[in-house]
Each structure stands twice: as structure tokens, then as C-alpha cells.
Amino acid sequence: MAGEIVLRTSDLHLELTIGRLREGRELLYRRAGVTRDPAGPPNHYAAMRELIDPERLARRIRRDLELTAPVALPALMTA
């Protein structure tokens, strides 16, 4: 069964599409927001299997889209 999930922030557009037509390129990502190019920002693709290592995928997305790394939050302490 085909399906689609879209996550969007002011900087980033992520789209996960499940189905045979996008096999191996299920995750589409691009810059969001204002762009000077009338065609919009270029799309980048990744395979769904790359979601297994989210830290690595996040580094790839930041590199490809030239995004800055988020500020690290302090770890929560538990007793």
C-alpha cells in the first residue's frame, strides 16, 4: 500500500513516500523557505533503509542542504 508522510519546518522539507515508484528513493529532502530560484530548491533523495541510522542521515541532510547543526540540549538527569 502506498502512503506519504511530510514533515516541514522553516528550513527543511522532508517527504517519506512508500510505494514501488520511489523504491530506493523513498525519502525526499530539500531546503524550505524563500528561494531566489523560480524552480525552487533542488530535491535530494535517500533510501528508507538510511533511517536505521538517524544520526548519520541527519549529518548527510545537513551537509547536502548546507544547514547548521542544532544547538545541543543538556542531558536530563535521572535519579
Secondary structure by P-SEA (a helix, b strand, c coil): ccbbbbbbcccbbbbbbbccccccccbbbbbccccccccccbbbbbcccccccaaaaaaaaaaaacccccccccccccc
